[in-house]
Every structure is written in structure tokens, then in C-alpha cells.
């Protein structure tokens, strides 16, 4: 055990002794001991790295703000000079910090990162503002220019804003670094005053101690009520307190705290925090309500833990090492770090990026018997959610794009819970508390678990061999329908034919036409041989070759055969990104549109009527659910100063109808999430994730599907690596099935003697 670990545990031990003695000691003595036990000694250091602080807000034109790395994840380097710390961003960006009154100066070196060395059109301007006043302007800076020094006074400044503009010529290649960015001041890192605990909310496993304003001061965790220096509070970015705090004792043994907050633009709202004991946690609920003009700001849960270099934490990260260079085991606790994770992949390319798929974070100290987790409810409308952490122990959940004002009430729930000193504790609590997100609604899904395929082949297979390879499911290739979205045309009988899309490679004996009878015959063949078929489905894309004008006119008897006309005349409110936006040159659509939602439900009813031997459907491309439709209004979203409809909200409304419709008929629903977020899986039975050969996609899908089958898309990776066994071992480790080498698999593993032998072995 290291000396630092010993100090942390001794602080906890002594604090525990003195807290138990509270009833027998003057309050001032206990209060002084809490200061000694919970707070580290004042540091002689006069500076703090900006990458170790969580900004109040940040926006940028591309990518995500990086700490101690460039926007592409490389070391910060300007004209050959490398910086060990700092911020990596991209124009146009704005990063805002609320300052401690002890901050005296801001210092940094600025310039274009060397990762743009192969390009010539990088051009940015760095600006520093203090309380709205411009303190620094770099002028236009380009690639290979030496870093410029920034040093400005912050005396009396309460808000620091760092801005990078595009110099007026667009944001292409504008990778901008704030190297060695830091704040300086006298005793800047000193502990300050520790708030006095006035109230306690007790559950069997954890006691949360609160001050007079409803802020978490610390916790007593585990059966032995070990002292935990974990503090927390609710903040609204850019807002300040107006007046006092109203406290109310609840019959449940908890408390509520209500206060008014306002921002500089005059927006006001009432914020209430409830702390309520449960059988195994303290539930923390937050409500934001107000009248007046609609507006939005980040609603934040800010946690601070007195950490050391031996403190460990865990969350459901897709790439725990923050680099897209292969697979990294997500089931390992890691040191606290300066980082930011979106809930779902909001910024990276499909199959890449650092994000989380479950809304929880767990803390522990090596050598301790207890861990503590903060778990957010997946039942909440998490439109956009970020987890930010620092190496110093700060953690912040930040919820954005929620509409405030006009009588709208926004409510969130989370739980603080204690468990054994292991990452499994918080995860187990989440699964037990919200089983509806983890158990398949149709238990038949468990029987279908096995290796998958994505093939349009309809020929017989060597059933004995494929069973030995673990094959169970073929997700039918998406070329049977006439175009995306029209999965079964309005046919009158099972033998009525239509022309297939025919854009994908298919066996030479497969005709250009198909029918419901032909589709169901293949499903019946797989079913009678012990396999399952999922029919292709998609609710976020519509059409084929959607550029140009419609050929058909309204009222045409066969209007459905022209997807451009059908979308324009039958589903005019559905188009989100019109034209050739996706595969098949389809349009991106919003299933929250009532007409389009009715169309999708009718497609499901046709599936139930005409394809009785299919096991169900697999819905493609949930990554579009991260978008917002600014031409619609769901009553809860606020984007760029106006109402919007989150496609996430549209999906939830659809699945409340589609899920029961399919499950009542004994069918299953699988999805290809691409961007993983457990909130989406309430009515879903399993996952067939594309880009499953990448670490982020495999890890995030496996963590979401602890009790559901998860199939991972497999390219010919098993043939190209020196140790193919490691490929299979990581799937076994995570409980995920790879794709099997099935005939005519589409852009995934194909039958080859070497590959088949791996699966047979």
C-alpha cells in the first residue's frame, strides 16, 4: 500500500470515529476534525492546469474538446514544440470557466496543431475574454507558425472565456491548441472552507450528509459507515442564486431543497433537489421549473471526491484508454483522468470514439472494502448527456438541450449507492433497479443467441457444420424490398411479386424479383433446421436514389413505386435530411412524424401477416437518433434558440407501440445501435451491432446487453491477425457472439477454409 493510499484510508477511518461520536462531542470539535480528515493540506503550488478543471460550457465546430491532447487525440504540438498539458479544440470554439476568486492570471501558448501539417488552409484566431471584455487577440495564425504566448490578468474576473474563430474562411483544418494553459494565484489549490453538515438521509448502505443549502457534504458508506469525502450539488450553467433556500423534511425520512436561480440574460427558474432513502440507496431527484420565455442551459450534477493517485473509478466506457488503436478491456477500473465522455457516440465516426453506453460512475480506494456509485436513471429523457472527470477527483454529469420556461418541468433522478470495492457493484445495482432495460421483453430471444450472418442467400446450407460453428441467426440482407422503408409493398396475396433493390452482391441464381411467399419459405427453411431469420427493418431512412424530382403524381394508383413521390405527397413531414443522404441514396427521416409513424406500424403489421415464420425484425441505423428535427416540436427539446424534436424522443414514442405489437405476436426486435445508449433498449430483445470488430462498438454493446443476446459484426479480421484466438477470447470475455462465415455475407466475414476452421475449433 502506498503512503498516499494509507493517508486516504486513515482520513476515512478517523473521520468515521469522530462522526460516530457526534452525539457526545461539541459540534465545533467534530467540524474541525472533518476539516482535518476530509481536506488535504494547503498546497504551496501557485498554479492549476486548465485541463484539470471542468469548464462550465464548451462548444466547437468539429470533434470534442480534448484534455492534454489535440482534437484528434495526439500529443499537443505547435510548430514542433510539444506541450504536456493543455486543451485541444477546433474552430469555431468557445470554452467557459467560472473562476475561483483567487485566480490572478491566465497563461498559455496558442497555435495550430502540427497534425494539420499536410494541409495549407488552417487559419484561426485565439481570443481571451474576462467577464465579456477582450483581454487577448492572437491575430490570424496558420500551420507551422510558432506558438504565441498568452498572459493576461484575471484580477476581479469571475468568468474566463477562451474563443477560437475560423479567421473568416471556414473551419476546415482549424485544429487549435491552448498549450500549457493554466491559472495562477496565491494558494490557488488550497482546500478552503468545508461546509457543515446539517441534515442526514440514511439508507442501510449509505448515508448522505447535506448542508443547509442542500449540497452533499460527504457520505458514510457501507455496513460500517466508512467516511467518504464525496461532495456534490446541482448547478445550472451560467446561473446564480437569487434569495434563500427553502428546506422541507419529508415523511420518507428525506429532505427537499428549493431555490431560485437566474442567469445574466434574466431567465429564472426554481430548482428543487429531493434526497430520499431507499432500501439500498439514497435517491437524488432534481426538478427545474419556470415560466417566462423558453431557454436552455446545462443542468449539471457536480461531484467532487478527495482523490489520490491510487483512487480508481469505472464507467461503461467504449474505449477506456482513449485511443482508437484496437480493443481495450472495459472491465478494469482506472485512475482518475482529465476526460469527457458523451452518453452514446455523439462525436466520433461509427465504431470509434470514447463514449459511455450506461449512465453510471463508480469510485473506490484500493485497500478499502467499500465502493460508491452514482447511477442516473435510464428512464429520464437524456437528450444529450456528458460525463466529465478530472485527475483531481471532480466528476460532472451535464445534461443539455432541455427546454426551460413556459411552464415546462424538467425532472431527473439518480441514486448514490454503496457496495463492495469493485466495478461490478454499481453495474449490478443498475441492472437490478432497471430490469426493463436489460431483460429481453420476449424471453425467446435467449434461445436465439449465437453467431449471426448478414446475407441475402436463400440456398440450403450444411446445417450440421453451421451448428458446429455456433451459427443461429441470419439478419436478411437489405435488398429484398423495392426501396428502403417499403419493406413489404401493399400486396394482395403472398405470391404477388415486386422488383428487389438489387444494389448488393447476391447469388447468381437469386432472381431480381421476390414475394412474401419466397421470403417466408426461406424463413421456414431456417426455422425447421434449428436456425432463425430476422427481416431487415429501418425507421430512420427512406427511399432510394432520392435526388431529383418525383415522377409520379398525387392520386396515382401505384404511387408507392416512386419513393420520391411517396415521401413528398404521403409523408411530407417526415423528411429530416432530404436527398441522397444515406446508403441506397435514401433520405433521413423522423419517425416522430405521425404519418410516417403510422406507415412504419403498417409495415410491421404486414410483416406479421405475410412472414409468419420469421423470428422478427432487426432495425438498422439507430445512430440517426442523436439528431434533432428543428422543423418539429416535441415539447421538451430546445436547440439553437428554438424548439425541436429529438429523434430519440420520436423513437421512444414509436417503440411504445411497435414493441408490444411485435411481442404479442411472439416476435423479437433486435437493433443495430451503432451509437450505443441503453435508454434506447426498453422494448428491444437484443443487439446485432455493426462495426463489432472495433473495440468501442463491441465494448459498448456488450455492456448494454448484460442479459440480452449481443451479436457483433465481424469483418475478415480473424484471417488477418497473428493471434486469431485473441479475437474469439475477447468475445467470450464480454459475452458477445461474432458473425459466422455464412455464404454471401455482405461486407462481413465470408466462408473460407481457414476462417471456418477457426469457428469449428
N, C-alpha and C positions, 0 to 999 in steps of 0.2 A: 504494500500500500504506500502510495507516495505521500510526502508530507502535506501537500495541498489537500488530498483526499482526507487525510486524518483530521486536518483543521476543519473541513466542512462537516464531517461527521461529528466531531467534538462540539462544534457550534450547535448542531442539531440536538445532540444529547443534553448539553447544559441548558439549552432553551427549553427542552421538554421538561426537565426537572423543575425549572423556575415557573413554567406555566402551570404545572400541577400544583404548585404552592401558592397560586394566585389568591386563593381564599384566605390564606394565613399570613400574607405579606402586604404591606402597604403598596398601593398601585404604583407609586412612583419608583419603588425599587424594582418591581417587575419590568416596568417600562424601560428603565436604564439597562437592565440585563438584556432585554430584547435588542436594544441598540448594539450592545457589545456582541451578542451572539449572531444577529442577523446581518449586520453590516460589516463589510471589510474595512480595514483601517484606511484612513485617507491616504491617497497616493501622492507622491511628490511630483508625479508627472504633470506637465502643464498643457498637454495636448491630447486630443482624441481623434482617431481616424474617422472620417466621414463614412467609410464603408462599414464601420461598426455601429452605425446608427440607422434606425429605420425612418425613412422620410415620411412626412405627413401625407404626401401625394407625389405621384410621378406619372408623366405621360411622355410618349415618344412615338416618332413616325414609323419605326420598324423595330422588331425584336422586343426584348425586355431588358430593363436596367440590370446590369451585372455589377457585382461587387468584387473588387480586386481582379477583375478580368475584363477583357474587351467585350463588346456586344456580341461577338461570335465565340466567346469563351476562351480566347487566347490570353497569354500574359499581356499586360498593358505595355505598349511600346510606341514611342513617338520619335520618329527620325533616328531610329537605332538606340534610343535611350529607354531602358526598361524601368518600370515603376512597380514596386512590390505591392502597393495598395492604391486604392482609388476607385473611380466609377467609370464603367464603360457604357456609353449610351449611343443614341443615334438621333440625328436631327429629324424632325423638329422635336425638341425635348424640353421639359420643364420639371425640375425636381425641387420640392419644397421641404424645408426643415423648420420645425418650431424650436427656437433656441432657448437654452438654459441662460439665465441672466449672467452667468459667469463667463460666457463666451466673449472673447475680446477681438480675435482676428480670424479670418478665413484665409487659408493658404493652399495653393495648388499649382500644378503645371498642366497646361492645356495644349491640345493639338489633335490632329487626325491620326488615328491608329495605323501602324505600319501594315496591318492586314489588308489594307487597300493599296498596297504598293504597286500592284499590277494595273491600276486604273488611274485615270488622269482627271476625272470630273468630280473629285471630292472637294467640297468647299463649304466651310462652316464658320459661324461667328459665335464665340463664347461670351456670355454676359452674366454678371452677378448683380442681384438686386437685394437690398436690405430694406424691409418694410416698404416695398414698392419703389424705392429710389435706386437708380442705376449706380452701382459702385465700380463696375469694371466692364470694359468692352475690348475684346481682343482684336477687332478688325477681321477681315476675311483671312482664314487660314486654310492651307491646302496640304495635300500629302507631301511628305518629306520635309516640310518646314520644321525647324527646331521648336521644341516646346516653349511656350511663353509662360512667364512667371505671373502668378496671381497672389496679391497680398492686400487685403482690404480690412479696414477696421469695422468691428461689429458692436462697438460700444453703444448700448442703448437699443440695439436691434433685437426684435423678437421673432422675425421671420426672415429666413435666408432662402432665396430662390436662385437656382442655377439654371440658366437657359442656354440652349444651343439652337441657333437658327440655321436655315439652309442657304444663307447668303443670297437668297432671291432666285436661285436657279434649280430648285427642286432638291429632293432629299437623296437622290441616287448616290450611293457610295459614301454617304456622310457619317462615317463611324468616328465618334468623338470621345476622347478620353479626358477625364479630370484626374491626372496622376498625382499621387501623394496628397490627396485632398484631406485637409484636417482643420479642426477648430482648435484654437489655443486660448488659454485663460488661466487665471490663478486657481489652483486646486480644482481644476475642471472635473477631475474624476472622483472628487471626494464624495462620501456617501450621502451627506445631507441629513435631513431630519427623518426619522422613522415615525410614521403615523401611529397613533394609539388605537388599539382595537377596542371598539365599544360594544360590538354585537358578535354573537357566535351562532352559526347554523350547523347543527350536529346531525350526522348520519352515522351508522355503525362503522363505516370505513374511513370517513373523512370529516373533519370539522373545518369550516371556512370561517375565518375571523375578519370582521369588517370594521371600517372606521365610521365616523359619524356621517360621511357623505356617501356611504355605500360602496367604497372601494375595498377590494380584497387586500388585507394587510399581510396575512400569511395563512398557512394551513397546518392542521395536525392530521397526519396521515397514517393509515394502517391500524391494526388492532391495538398496538402500543402507543398510538397517537404521537408518532415521531414528528418533531418540528420540521416544517418545510418552509423555507424562505421564498415562497411563491406569492407575489403580489399581482393585482390586476384591476382593471377598470374599463368602463365603456367610454369611448370617445367618438365624437363626430368631427371629422377632419375640418379644420378651419373655424371651429365654433368655440365659444367661451360661455362660462356660467353666468346666468342672469338671476340674481336673488339667491335664496337659500335652497335647502334640500328638505323635502317632506318625507319623514320616516314613518312607516306603519308596520306594526307587529301583526303577523298572520296567524290564524288558528293552527296552521300546519306546523308551527314552530319556526317559520322563516320570517323574512322581512322584505318590505318593498321600499325603494328609494326613488322619489320623483323630483326632477329638477327641470328648469327651463334652460335651453341652450340657444344661442344666436350666432350668426356669422356677420362678417363685415358688411354684407350687402343687405342686411336687415331681415333675413329669413329667420324664423323662430320655430321651435318645436319643443314638445315635452318629451323627456326621456325617462322611462321607468325601468329600473332593474329589480327583478324578483330573485331572491335566493331561498330555495325551498328544499328541505331534506327529503330524500327518498330512501328506500331500503339499502341502496348501495352507492349513493352519490349525493352531491348537492347540485340541484338543478338551478341553472342560472338562465333566466329569461330576460330578454330585452325588448322593450316596446318603444317605438318612435312614432309620435302622432303630432299633427299640427294642422292649422288652417293656413290661409294665405295662398299666394301664388305657388305653383309647383316648382320644385327644385330638387337637387340631389347632391349628396356628398357621401364620402366613405363612412360607413358605420363600422367602427373598429372595436374589437376586443383585444386590449393590450395587456399582455402578461410579462412579468419580469421575475426571473429566477436568479438568485445569487449563485452563479455557476463558477466552476473552476475548469482547468484544462482537462480534468478527468470526468466531468459531467458528461453524460450520454443522453441522446434523445433519439426518438424514432417517429417517423410518419410514413404514410403509404406512398413513398416516392417512386417515381418511374425510373430514375437514374440517380442513385444515391451518391455517385461520385462526380456528378455534374459534368460529364463529358460523354459525347456520343461516339465511343470507340469500342462498342461491344456490350456484352452483358455484365452487369454488376449485381451481386446478390442483394436483394432488398430486405432480407430478413436479418439484418445486422444493425445494431444500434451504433450511432456515430457521434463524434464530438460536436458540440455546438459550432455553428458556422454562420458566416455572413452570406445569406442566400435568400432567394424568393422563389416560391412555387405557386403557380396558379392551380386552382382546383379544376382539373381537366386541362388538356393541352390547348391553351389559348394562343400561343405564340409560335411554337415550333412547327417544323414540317411533320407530316404524318409519320408516326413511328419513331420520332425523335423528340428531344427536349426533356427538360426537368419539370415535372408536374406531379401532382398527387391525385389519386383516384378515390381516396377516403378522407373525410374531414376530421382528422384527429391528430394529436401530437402527444407523445409520452416522454417523460423525464425520469431519470434515475441517477443515483450516485453509486458507483461500484463499491461494494462492501456493505451497502445498505440492504435491508430486507424488503424495502418498500419502493414502489414506483407510483407516480401520479400522472394521470392523463386528463387532457381537456378534449372532449368529444362533442362536435357540433351535430345537430340533428339533420339527417338527410331528408327529413320531411319539410324543411324550410325551403322557401323559394330562393335558392342560392344562384342568383342571376350571374354574377361574376364574383368570385371569392379568391383571395390570395392569402397564403401563409408566408410571412417574412420572419426571419430569425437573424440574430447576431451572435457572434462568438462570445459576447459578454453575457448572454442569457436572456435577451429580450425576444419575445415572440409576439406577433401581431396577426390576428385574423382581420382582414379588410374586405368588406362587402360593398360593392359599387353598383351603380346604375339602378338603384331603387328609388322610386318616386316618393317624395315627401311633400306635405302640404295638401290643401284641398280636402281635408278630412281623411286622407289615406292613412291607414295604420299599418306600420311595418313591424313584424314581430319575428324574433329569432329565439332559439333555445339551444342550450349546450349544457354539458354536465362536467363537473370536476369529480373524479373518482380515484380511489387508491387501490392498489393491487400489488402482486408480487413484483420484485425488481426485474422485470423482463418486458420486452416489447409485446409479448402475447397478451398481457393483461388488459391494456386498453382496447386492443383489437377484439378480444373475446367479449368485452363489455359491450362494444358497439354492435356486434352480431347478435348478442342476446337481447339487447334493448330494441333493436330494429330488425327482427327476423323477416319482416315482409320484404326487405330489400335483398336478403341473402338466400332465402329458401325459394326454390322454383315453385311458382303457383301451380304448375302441373307436375306432380311427382314423377310422371312417366319420363320426364327429362333425364332423370338419373339412369334409366335403363338405356338411354341413347348415348351415354358418354363413351367416347372412343375417338380414334383418329378419323379425320374428315377428308373430304375432297371438294373441289370446286370444278365440276366437269359437266359438259353438255353431252357426254357419251351416253347412249341408251342401249348399248350392246351387253350381252351376258358377260360375266366375269368368272374367274376361277374362285368360287366362293370359299373353298377351304383355305386357299392361300391367303385371301384377303382377311379372313377371320384370324389367321395366324399372325398377320401383320397388325392386328388391332383395329382394322377399319370398321366404322359403324355408320357414318353419315356422309351422304353426298348432298352438298348445297348446290342445287342445279344451276348451271351456268346461265347468265342473264341474256341469252339470245333466243329464247323461246317465244317471247312476246313480240308484238309488232313494233313497239317502241316503249321506252322507259315510262312506267306508270300505268300503261294499259296492259296489265299482266294477263288478263283474260278478257277478250273483246265481248261485246254483247251478243254472244252466240245463242242460237235457239235450241241446239242439241249438242251432244257430246262429239258428233262426227263432223260438225261444221269446221272447215279449215280456215286458216289465215296464214299470211306470209310472216316468217320469222325475221328477226332483226338481221341475222346473218353477218354481223360485223366481227365475230370471233371465229378463231380456227375451230373446226368441227370435223368429225369423222367423215370420210368421203361418201359413206352410204347414208348419211343423215339428210333427209330431204329439206328443201327450202320452206316447206310448209309444215305446220303441225296442227294438232287439235287437242281438245280436252281428253279425248279417249286415248290418244297416243301418249300424252303426258301422264295420265293416270296408269296406263299399262306399265310404264317403266317404274312408277312408284310401287305398283303392286308386285312387280318382279323383285325389287329390293326388299319389300316388306316380307314376302313369303320366304326369302332366303336369309332372314335374320338381320337385315340392314334397314336404314331409314333414309327417307328423302325429305329435304327441306326445299320448298319452292322459293325462288328469288322474289324479293319484295323490296320496295323503296318508297319512302314517303317524303323525301326532300328533293327529288329530281324528277323532271317530267319532260318527255318528248324525245325527239331525235332530229338532228340537223335543223335546229330551231332558228337559225339565221334566215333572214328574208321574210317575205310577206306570205300570209296564208293563201292557199289555193282554193279551198272550199269556202262556201258562204253560209251564214246562219240559216238554219232550216233544212240544209242538205240532209237527205236520208241517211247517208253514211259519213256524217261529219267527223266521227271518231277516227277515221282513217287518216286525217290530216292533223297531226299533233299541234301544229302552229295555230290552226283554226280552232281546234278544240280548247286549247288553253286561252285563246283570246276571247272566244264567244261563250264558252261554257264555264270557264274558271278564271274570270278576269281579275279577281282579287288575290289570286294565289301566287303570281309571279313575284319573286324576290330579286333574282338576278336573271334577267331575260337573255335569250340568245344562246350561243354556243358556250355555255359556262362549265360544263362537266363532261364526263365520259359520255359517249354517244352524242356529244354536242347537244346535251339537254339543258333545260333551264333549271335554276334552283328555285324551289317553291316552298311556300309556308303552309303547313298543314293546319294552321290555326284559322285559315280562311274557311268559313262554313261550307261553301260549295265544294271546295276541294276535299275537306274532311269527309263529307258525305260520299264523294266519289271513292275515296280510299276505303271506307267501310263497305261500300258496294263491291269493290274488288275482293275484299275478304269474304263476303257472302258468296260470291261466285266461286271462290276457291273452295269453300265448304261444300257447295253444291256439286261442282264438277270434278273435284280431285279428292274423293273420299279416302284414298289410300296413301295420300301424302301425310307425313307426320306433322307438318306445319309449315311455317314460313321462317325465313331468315331475312331481316331487314337490314339493308346496306346503308352506309354513309351517314352515321349519326354525327359526324364531325360538323356538319352544317348547323347543328343545333346550337352552336356557340354564337350564331349570328342574331341580329336584331332587325326586325322589319319596321323601318321608320315611317312606312305608309299605313301602319295599323296601330291599334292601341289595345293592350291587354289590361290596362288599368293599374299596372304595378311597375312598369319599366319607364325609365327616363334617360334618353340618350342624346348627347349633344344639344341639350336645352329644349328637347321636345319629346312628346310621348312616342312610344314604340311598342312593338310586340316581340317579346323574346321567343325565338323558335323553340327554346327549352320549354316555355310555358305552353306553346302550341302542342308539343309532343306529349306533355303531361295530360292535357285535355283529350287528345286522341286516344292515348293508352287507357284512360278510364273507360273507354267504350270498346276499343279493339281487344284489349286483354280479356275481359270477360266473354266477349263474343267468341274468340278462338278457344278459350279454355273450357267453356261449356260444351263445346263440340269435341273435347278430348285432344285438341291440337296443342302444339307448343309454339312459342315465339322465341327465336334466337335473334341476336343483333350483331352487326359488325360496328362496334363503337368508334374505332379509330382514335377518337379522343375520349378517354375513359373518365367516367363520373358516375358513382354508384347511385346518385339521385335518379338517373335515367332508367334504372333497372327494376322499378317497383312491379311491373307487370311482365317482366322478361324471365324466361326459363333458363337461358344460357347464352354464351357468347362464342362467336366464331370471329376472332379478331384478325383483321388484315395487318400486314407488317409484323406478324408474330415472330419473324426471325430476328427482330430488333429487340434489344433489352427493354427499352421503355414500354413498348406495346405489350410484350409478354408479361413483364412485372406488374403493370397497372391492371391488366385484365385478370391475372391470377389473384391479385389482392381483392378485387371486386367480387370474384366468383368463388369464395371460400366454400360455399355449399351448392354451387351451380356448376354444370359442366362448362369448361372453357377449352375451345379448340383454337390452336394458333396456326396461322397461315405460315406455310413453310416453302421457301424457295429451294433451289437445289443446294442449299447450304451444307447438307450432310455430305455432299460429294466433294466439297472444296476445302474443308478444314483438315488439318493434320490429325486431329483427335475427334472423330465423329462421335465417340461415346460421350464426350462432354456435352454435346448438343442434346442428346437424349437425357442425360443426367439432370440438366437444369430444368427440363420439362417435368421430370419425375419429382424433383425438389419442390417445384411450385404447383404440382398437381394439374398440369396442363397437357393436353394431347396435341401432338404435331399433326400436320397434314400427311396423309398416306400417299404413296406414289400410284395414283389412280390413272387409268387411261384417259388421255386428252384433258388432263388438268390444265386449267387456264392460269398462266403466269404464276404457277406454284409447282411443287416437285412432281416430276413425271416418272413413269416407270423406266427404270434402268436396272440392269442386273446388280450392280454394286449397291444402289440405293435399296432395292428390295431386300438384299441380303442383310443390310443393317437392321431393317424392320423385322425381318424373320428372326434374326439373332436376338 
